[in-house]
Amino acid sequence: MRDPMRLSALLVCLAMLLALSGCASTRTMESAGEYVDDSVITTKVKAALVGDPVTKARQISVETFKGVVQLSGFVNTFKEKDRAGQLAYEVSGVRGVRNTIQVK
């Protein structure tokens, strides 16, 4: 009887391991906690862009994945592009900034 019990215990452990691995992040997917953190970062970056007299969040899109902010869109000057990157980098929790904003 011990062997079937061990097998059952092993199967239960494997099932739990598989269930818990669904909550962990991978290279291409965020965990629920990371998603919330990234949403907060995105909101803070957007607020900084809107509140800044140089950028005013003209046509700038902001996305965050695992703490890395992606800036895209269009601005009129290189000063606006550089300022947007600087503002994003200054937000707490930002690990990096990819600034692909295009100057018209």
Contacts in CASP RR format, 6 or more apart in sequence:
PFRMAT RR
TARGET T0000
AUTHOR 0000-0000-0000
METHOD contacts of the structure
MODEL  1
MRDPMRLSALLVCLAMLLALSGCASTRTMESAGEYVDDSVITTKVKAALV
GDPVTKARQISVETFKGVVQLSGFVNTFKEKDRAGQLAYEVSGVRGVRNT
IQVK
23 31 0 8 1.000
23 32 0 8 1.000
24 31 0 8 1.000
25 31 0 8 1.000
25 34 0 8 1.000
25 66 0 8 1.000
30 38 0 8 1.000
30 65 0 8 1.000
30 66 0 8 1.000
34 66 0 8 1.000
34 67 0 8 1.000
37 67 0 8 1.000
37 93 0 8 1.000
38 64 0 8 1.000
38 65 0 8 1.000
38 66 0 8 1.000
38 67 0 8 1.000
39 64 0 8 1.000
41 64 0 8 1.000
41 67 0 8 1.000
41 69 0 8 1.000
41 91 0 8 1.000
41 93 0 8 1.000
41 94 0 8 1.000
42 62 0 8 1.000
42 63 0 8 1.000
42 64 0 8 1.000
42 69 0 8 1.000
44 91 0 8 1.000
44 92 0 8 1.000
45 62 0 8 1.000
45 64 0 8 1.000
45 69 0 8 1.000
45 87 0 8 1.000
45 88 0 8 1.000
45 91 0 8 1.000
45 94 0 8 1.000
46 57 0 8 1.000
46 62 0 8 1.000
48 87 0 8 1.000
48 88 0 8 1.000
48 90 0 8 1.000
48 91 0 8 1.000
49 55 0 8 1.000
49 56 0 8 1.000
49 57 0 8 1.000
49 60 0 8 1.000
49 62 0 8 1.000
49 84 0 8 1.000
49 87 0 8 1.000
49 88 0 8 1.000
50 56 0 8 1.000
50 57 0 8 1.000
51 57 0 8 1.000
52 83 0 8 1.000
52 87 0 8 1.000
54 79 0 8 1.000
54 80 0 8 1.000
54 83 0 8 1.000
55 75 0 8 1.000
55 80 0 8 1.000
55 83 0 8 1.000
55 84 0 8 1.000
55 87 0 8 1.000
58 74 0 8 1.000
58 75 0 8 1.000
58 76 0 8 1.000
58 80 0 8 1.000
59 73 0 8 1.000
59 74 0 8 1.000
59 75 0 8 1.000
60 71 0 8 1.000
60 72 0 8 1.000
60 73 0 8 1.000
60 74 0 8 1.000
60 75 0 8 1.000
60 84 0 8 1.000
60 101 0 8 1.000
61 70 0 8 1.000
61 71 0 8 1.000
61 72 0 8 1.000
61 73 0 8 1.000
62 69 0 8 1.000
62 70 0 8 1.000
62 71 0 8 1.000
62 88 0 8 1.000
63 69 0 8 1.000
63 70 0 8 1.000
63 72 0 8 1.000
64 70 0 8 1.000
64 94 0 8 1.000
66 95 0 8 1.000
67 93 0 8 1.000
67 94 0 8 1.000
67 95 0 8 1.000
67 96 0 8 1.000
68 94 0 8 1.000
68 95 0 8 1.000
68 96 0 8 1.000
68 97 0 8 1.000
68 98 0 8 1.000
69 88 0 8 1.000
69 89 0 8 1.000
69 91 0 8 1.000
69 94 0 8 1.000
69 96 0 8 1.000
69 97 0 8 1.000
69 98 0 8 1.000
70 98 0 8 1.000
70 100 0 8 1.000
71 84 0 8 1.000
71 85 0 8 1.000
71 88 0 8 1.000
71 97 0 8 1.000
71 98 0 8 1.000
71 99 0 8 1.000
71 100 0 8 1.000
71 101 0 8 1.000
72 100 0 8 1.000
72 101 0 8 1.000
73 100 0 8 1.000
73 101 0 8 1.000
73 102 0 8 1.000
74 101 0 8 1.000
74 102 0 8 1.000
74 103 0 8 1.000
74 104 0 8 1.000
75 81 0 8 1.000
75 84 0 8 1.000
75 101 0 8 1.000
75 102 0 8 1.000
75 103 0 8 1.000
75 104 0 8 1.000
76 103 0 8 1.000
76 104 0 8 1.000
77 103 0 8 1.000
78 103 0 8 1.000
80 101 0 8 1.000
80 103 0 8 1.000
81 99 0 8 1.000
81 101 0 8 1.000
81 103 0 8 1.000
84 99 0 8 1.000
84 101 0 8 1.000
85 97 0 8 1.000
85 99 0 8 1.000
88 94 0 8 1.000
88 97 0 8 1.000
88 99 0 8 1.000
89 96 0 8 1.000
89 97 0 8 1.000
END
